[in-house]
């Protein structure tokens, strides 16, 4: 099944991984003695004030960063 999925697009490849931890998108999952532990990675979003984003975007970025 994985071999078939890897034939869909030449730049996207799926791999098999057997380990005690895995990173998937922004989530890190770890097996700690049979108990799954998760954490989320939050990216820093920086929007240039010279960009063409609406003004509310700048407020949302600042509010989210403060939370």
C-alpha positions in Angstrom: 0.0 0.0 0.0 2.8 2.4 0.9 4.6 1.6 -2.4 1.4 2.5 -4.4 1.0 5.7 -2.5 4.6 6.8 -3.3 3.8 6.6 -7.0 1.2 9.4 -6.9 3.7 12.3 -6.9 7.5 12.2 -7.5 8.2 14.9 -4.8 6.1 13.3 -2.0 7.4 10.1 -0.4 6.0 8.3 2.6 8.3 6.2 4.8 7.8 3.5 7.4 9.2 4.3 10.8 9.3 2.1 13.8 10.5 3.9 16.9 9.4 5.2 20.3 8.5 8.6 19.0 7.2 10.2 15.8 6.7 13.8 14.5 3.6 14.3 12.4 2.9 17.8 11.0 3.0 19.9 14.2 2.5 17.1 16.7 5.1 15.1 18.5 4.0 11.7 19.9 6.2 9.7 22.2 5.8 6.3 23.8 6.8 6.6 27.5 6.6 3.1 29.0 3.4 2.2 27.1 1.8 5.6 27.8 1.5 8.0 24.8 2.7 11.5 25.5 2.0 14.3 23.0 3.1 17.8 22.5 2.4 20.4 19.9 4.9 22.6 18.1 3.7 26.1 17.6 5.3 28.0 14.7 6.1 31.7 15.0 4.1 33.7 12.5 5.7 36.9 11.5 3.8 39.2 9.1 5.7 42.1 7.6 3.8 45.4 8.1 4.6 46.2 4.5 2.6 43.2 3.2 -0.8 43.4 1.7 -2.6 41.6 4.5 -5.7 43.2 5.9 -5.1 45.1 9.2 -7.1 42.6 11.2 -4.4 40.0 10.3 -1.7 41.9 12.2 -4.0 42.1 15.3 -4.7 38.4 15.1 -1.0 37.5 14.8 -0.1 39.7 17.9 -3.1 38.3 19.9 -2.2 34.7 19.1 1.5 35.3 20.0 0.5 36.7 23.4 -1.8 33.8 24.1 
